[in-house]
């Protein structure tokens, strides 16, 4: 997951980090078994994309407080969904550790 310093300067480090994390997360969730891809997988994907959306709003808005609070809540949801996916053995420990550090 390589972040471009130029992109981070243009959009902000949090937004760029989330974008890069989603580049890893979405294909990972795509590998979930069919039985969980459309339940937990969709929740994880949606939570991650919602965080990105809130960070975009915070980046390009003067009133950032609510967007950042919403992004923070979304990150907490994402942490629990990813933890659940590891507990259900949908992702291995190595991927879980990577996600935990990235979030």
MDAnalysis code that builds the backbone (N, CA, C; Angstrom):
import MDAnalysis as mda
import numpy as np

u = mda.Universe.empty(309, n_residues=103, atom_resindex=np.repeat(np.arange(103), 3), trajectory=True)
u.add_TopologyAttr("name", ["N", "CA", "C"] * 103)
u.add_TopologyAttr("resid", np.arange(1, 104))
u.add_TopologyAttr("resname", ["UNK", "UNK", "UNK", "UNK", "UNK", "UNK", "UNK", "UNK", "UNK", "UNK", "UNK", "UNK", "UNK", "UNK", "UNK", "UNK", "UNK", "UNK", "UNK", "UNK", "UNK", "UNK", "UNK", "UNK", "UNK", "UNK", "UNK", "UNK", "UNK", "UNK", "UNK", "UNK", "UNK", "UNK", "UNK", "UNK", "UNK", "UNK", "UNK", "UNK", "UNK", "UNK", "UNK", "UNK", "UNK", "UNK", "UNK", "UNK", "UNK", "UNK", "UNK", "UNK", "UNK", "UNK", "UNK", "UNK", "UNK", "UNK", "UNK", "UNK", "UNK", "UNK", "UNK", "UNK", "UNK", "UNK", "UNK", "UNK", "UNK", "UNK", "UNK", "UNK", "UNK", "UNK", "UNK", "UNK", "UNK", "UNK", "UNK", "UNK", "UNK", "UNK", "UNK", "UNK", "UNK", "UNK", "UNK", "UNK", "UNK", "UNK", "UNK", "UNK", "UNK", "UNK", "UNK", "UNK", "UNK", "UNK", "UNK", "UNK", "UNK", "UNK", "UNK"])
u.atoms.positions = np.array([
    [0.852, -1.164, 0.000],
    [0.000, 0.000, 0.000],
    [0.899, 1.228, 0.000],
    [1.183, 1.729, -1.159],
    [2.089, 2.854, -1.304],
    [1.287, 4.135, -1.446],
    [1.618, 5.106, -0.656],
    [0.958, 6.402, -0.706],
    [1.871, 7.385, -1.415],
    [1.300, 8.135, -2.307],
    [2.068, 9.145, -3.016],
    [2.104, 10.421, -2.195],
    [3.295, 10.969, -1.934],
    [3.378, 12.214, -1.173],
    [2.623, 13.351, -1.864],
    [2.612, 13.346, -3.185],
    [1.905, 14.393, -3.920],
    [0.405, 14.308, -3.670],
    [-0.158, 13.106, -3.730],
    [-1.582, 12.929, -3.473],
    [-1.944, 13.321, -2.050],
    [-1.102, 12.956, -1.090],
    [-1.367, 13.281, 0.311],
    [-1.356, 14.786, 0.530],
    [-0.470, 15.488, -0.167],
    [-0.439, 16.947, -0.024],
    [-1.699, 17.579, -0.605],
    [-2.210, 17.017, -1.692],
    [-3.378, 17.590, -2.351],
    [-4.658, 17.308, -1.574],
    [-4.762, 16.129, -0.980],
    [-6.019, 15.740, -0.339],
    [-5.930, 15.648, 1.171],
    [-4.772, 15.547, 1.721],
    [-4.600, 15.370, 3.155],
    [-4.203, 13.944, 3.456],
    [-3.391, 13.737, 4.483],
    [-2.872, 12.405, 4.779],
    [-3.949, 11.405, 5.211],
    [-4.946, 11.834, 5.954],
    [-5.986, 10.897, 6.404],
    [-6.804, 10.385, 5.228],
    [-7.168, 11.279, 4.337],
    [-7.949, 10.890, 3.166],
    [-7.133, 9.964, 2.269],
    [-5.889, 10.287, 2.040],
    [-5.037, 9.447, 1.187],
    [-4.805, 8.078, 1.831],
    [-4.600, 8.035, 3.144],
    [-4.394, 6.759, 3.838],
    [-5.641, 5.881, 3.737],
    [-6.824, 6.484, 3.881],
    [-8.057, 5.713, 3.782],
    [-8.256, 5.202, 2.363],
    [-7.949, 6.026, 1.391],
    [-8.046, 5.612, -0.009],
    [-7.149, 4.397, -0.266],
    [-5.913, 4.470, 0.195],
    [-4.975, 3.366, 0.007],
    [-5.441, 2.113, 0.757],
    [-5.988, 2.293, 1.951],
    [-6.497, 1.159, 2.713],
    [-7.643, 0.490, 1.969],
    [-8.530, 1.275, 1.382],
    [-9.649, 0.703, 0.629],
    [-9.176, -0.047, -0.612],
    [-8.071, 0.396, -1.195],
    [-7.507, -0.332, -2.336],
    [-7.102, -1.742, -1.925],
    [-6.734, -1.935, -0.674],
    [-6.420, -3.264, -0.154],
    [-7.685, -3.974, 0.334],
    [-8.556, -3.253, 1.031],
    [-9.710, -3.851, 1.696],
    [-10.744, -4.417, 0.725],
    [-11.098, -3.672, -0.297],
    [-12.185, -4.105, -1.178],
    [-11.873, -5.431, -1.883],
    [-10.672, -5.624, -2.443],
    [-10.378, -6.947, -3.009],
    [-10.308, -8.050, -1.953],
    [-9.889, -7.692, -0.743],
    [-9.839, -8.681, 0.337],
    [-11.245, -9.173, 0.663],
    [-12.186, -8.255, 0.772],
    [-13.576, -8.612, 1.064],
    [-14.183, -9.402, -0.101],
    [-13.744, -9.093, -1.304],
    [-14.219, -9.828, -2.480],
    [-13.876, -11.310, -2.392],
    [-12.849, -11.638, -1.636],
    [-12.441, -13.028, -1.470],
    [-13.206, -13.779, -0.396],
    [-14.124, -13.118, 0.281],
    [-14.938, -13.798, 1.293],
    [-15.780, -14.887, 0.620],
    [-16.103, -15.948, 1.359],
    [-17.007, -16.952, 0.802],
    [-18.372, -16.324, 0.496],
    [-19.029, -16.872, -0.469],
    [-20.324, -16.331, -0.926],
    [-21.302, -16.141, 0.243],
    [-21.258, -17.054, 1.207],
    [-22.193, -16.986, 2.332],
    [-22.012, -15.712, 3.164],
    [-20.814, -15.120, 3.141],
    [-20.563, -13.917, 3.934],
    [-20.277, -12.687, 3.082],
    [-20.028, -12.883, 1.793],
    [-19.690, -11.753, 0.924],
    [-20.815, -10.731, 0.876],
    [-22.046, -11.203, 0.904],
    [-23.185, -10.293, 0.752],
    [-23.809, -9.890, 2.081],
    [-23.226, -10.319, 3.174],
    [-23.692, -9.869, 4.489],
    [-22.583, -9.061, 5.149],
    [-21.653, -9.743, 5.786],
    [-20.561, -9.044, 6.467],
    [-19.659, -8.317, 5.471],
    [-19.412, -8.935, 4.332],
    [-18.579, -8.299, 3.312],
    [-19.141, -6.967, 2.844],
    [-20.436, -6.936, 2.603],
    [-21.074, -5.682, 2.192],
    [-21.011, -4.632, 3.301],
    [-21.197, -5.058, 4.540],
    [-21.129, -4.113, 5.660],
    [-19.737, -3.513, 5.790],
    [-18.715, -4.339, 5.617],
    [-17.340, -3.851, 5.690],
    [-17.070, -2.873, 4.556],
    [-17.448, -3.250, 3.342],
    [-17.225, -2.375, 2.180],
    [-17.944, -1.051, 2.346],
    [-19.195, -1.110, 2.766],
    [-19.987, 0.108, 2.942],
    [-19.396, 0.991, 4.037],
    [-18.995, 0.374, 5.154],
    [-18.403, 1.151, 6.251],
    [-17.132, 1.848, 5.789],
    [-16.293, 1.141, 5.063],
    [-15.050, 1.741, 4.564],
    [-15.302, 2.868, 3.590],
    [-16.235, 2.670, 2.671],
    [-16.561, 3.716, 1.701],
    [-17.221, 4.917, 2.370],
    [-18.014, 4.661, 3.413],
    [-18.619, 5.768, 4.165],
    [-17.552, 6.612, 4.854],
    [-16.548, 5.962, 5.426],
    [-15.454, 6.712, 6.060],
    [-14.757, 7.577, 5.019],
    [-14.480, 6.998, 3.861],
    [-13.851, 7.775, 2.787],
    [-14.722, 8.973, 2.411],
    [-16.016, 8.749, 2.305],
    [-16.947, 9.823, 1.969],
    [-16.918, 10.942, 3.008],
    [-16.893, 10.578, 4.286],
    [-16.842, 11.590, 5.353],
    [-15.519, 12.355, 5.332],
    [-14.433, 11.658, 5.032],
    [-13.132, 12.333, 4.958],
    [-13.069, 13.275, 3.759],
    [-13.689, 12.901, 2.665],
    [-13.774, 13.808, 1.515],
    [-14.552, 15.050, 1.902],
    [-15.687, 14.862, 2.577],
    [-16.491, 16.004, 3.016],
    [-15.688, 16.905, 3.954],
    [-14.942, 16.303, 4.872],
    [-14.144, 17.093, 5.813],
    [-13.023, 17.845, 5.099],
    [-12.462, 17.233, 4.078],
    [-11.357, 17.847, 3.350],
    [-11.811, 19.080, 2.580],
    [-12.992, 19.030, 2.015],
    [-13.442, 20.099, 1.132],
    [-14.538, 20.966, 1.738],
    [-14.672, 20.931, 3.049],
    [-15.711, 21.710, 3.725],
    [-15.081, 22.584, 4.805],
    [-15.702, 23.704, 5.069],
    [-15.235, 24.563, 6.167],
    [-15.703, 24.023, 7.522],
    [-16.879, 23.432, 7.557],
    [-17.424, 22.849, 8.787],
    [-17.021, 21.374, 8.835],
    [-15.856, 21.105, 9.408],
    [-15.288, 19.757, 9.386],
    [-15.689, 18.900, 10.582],
    [-16.107, 19.515, 11.658],
    [-16.302, 18.780, 12.908],
    [-17.244, 17.589, 12.772],
    [-18.408, 17.789, 12.180],
    [-19.380, 16.703, 12.073],
    [-18.885, 15.616, 11.130],
    [-18.289, 16.002, 10.010],
    [-17.778, 15.009, 9.064],
    [-16.677, 14.167, 9.705],
    [-15.809, 14.795, 10.494],
    [-14.750, 14.047, 11.169],
    [-15.304, 13.152, 12.268],
    [-16.327, 13.616, 12.969],
    [-16.965, 12.777, 13.989],
    [-17.624, 11.559, 13.336],
    [-18.273, 11.777, 12.194],
    [-18.894, 10.670, 11.466],
    [-17.836, 9.691, 10.948],
    [-16.710, 10.210, 10.470],
    [-15.620, 9.359, 10.003],
    [-15.073, 8.521, 11.157],
    [-14.928, 9.130, 12.325],
    [-14.420, 8.418, 13.492],
    [-15.364, 7.282, 13.900],
    [-16.659, 7.559, 13.901],
    [-17.641, 6.520, 14.217],
    [-17.575, 5.397, 13.179],
    [-17.424, 5.765, 11.917],
    [-17.302, 4.766, 10.867],
    [-16.069, 3.895, 11.032],
    [-14.973, 4.489, 11.469],
    [-13.762, 3.708, 11.721],
    [-13.970, 2.707, 12.852],
    [-14.707, 3.121, 13.883],
    [-15.009, 2.192, 14.975],
    [-15.854, 1.026, 14.467],
    [-16.850, 1.321, 13.645],
    [-17.668, 0.248, 13.062],
    [-16.788, -0.696, 12.246],
    [-15.933, -0.112, 11.429],
    [-15.055, -0.898, 10.581],
    [-14.143, -1.807, 11.413],
    [-13.627, -1.283, 12.514],
    [-12.778, -2.096, 13.401],
    [-13.522, -3.330, 13.896],
    [-14.767, -3.148, 14.321],
    [-15.550, -4.273, 14.830],
    [-15.906, -5.258, 13.721],
    [-16.265, -4.772, 12.548],
    [-16.598, -5.667, 11.436],
    [-15.382, -6.490, 11.018],
    [-14.223, -5.863, 10.982],
    [-13.013, -6.586, 10.591],
    [-12.622, -7.580, 11.679],
    [-12.783, -7.195, 12.926],
    [-12.515, -8.131, 14.029],
    [-13.438, -9.340, 13.934],
    [-14.711, -9.091, 13.649],
    [-15.669, -10.177, 13.497],
    [-15.280, -11.088, 12.334],
    [-14.818, -10.492, 11.242],
    [-14.424, -11.317, 10.097],
    [-13.215, -12.190, 10.431],
    [-12.335, -11.708, 11.284],
    [-11.198, -12.532, 11.701],
    [-11.663, -13.625, 12.662],
    [-12.550, -13.287, 13.583],
    [-13.075, -14.291, 14.514],
    [-13.831, -15.395, 13.780],
    [-14.458, -15.046, 12.658],
    [-15.187, -16.028, 11.854],
    [-14.273, -16.721, 10.844],
    [-12.984, -16.413, 10.911],
    [-11.955, -17.001, 10.048],
    [-12.169, -16.683, 8.568],
    [-12.704, -15.484, 8.304],
    [-12.859, -15.027, 6.923],
    [-11.586, -14.356, 6.430],
    [-10.810, -13.819, 7.371],
    [-9.481, -13.297, 7.051],
    [-8.505, -13.902, 8.055],
    [-7.276, -14.096, 7.626],
    [-6.280, -14.684, 8.513],
    [-5.717, -13.617, 9.460],
    [-4.943, -14.074, 10.405],
    [-4.401, -13.186, 11.434],
    [-3.494, -12.117, 10.829],
    [-2.721, -12.472, 9.818],
    [-1.821, -11.509, 9.179],
    [-2.608, -10.354, 8.557],
    [-3.685, -10.659, 7.866],
    [-4.517, -9.609, 7.262],
    [-5.228, -8.787, 8.340],
    [-5.663, -9.460, 9.384],
    [-6.303, -8.738, 10.489],
    [-5.329, -7.748, 11.121],
    [-4.106, -8.182, 11.356],
    [-3.099, -7.289, 11.937],
    [-2.818, -6.102, 11.015],
    [-2.725, -6.365, 9.720],
    [-2.505, -5.286, 8.767],
    [-3.650, -4.272, 8.833],
    [-4.892, -4.784, 8.826],
    [-6.059, -3.899, 8.868],
    [-6.099, -3.109, 10.169],
    [-5.811, -3.766, 11.282],
    [-5.837, -3.092, 12.581],
    [-4.811, -1.956, 12.627],
    [-3.654, -2.189, 12.071],
    [-2.636, -1.135, 12.050],
    [-3.015, -0.006, 11.095],
    [-3.587, -0.358, 9.973],
    [-3.949, 0.644, 8.965],
    [-5.074, 1.550, 9.439],
    [-5.997, 0.974, 10.181],
    [-7.128, 1.772, 10.667],
    [-6.654, 2.666, 11.795],
])
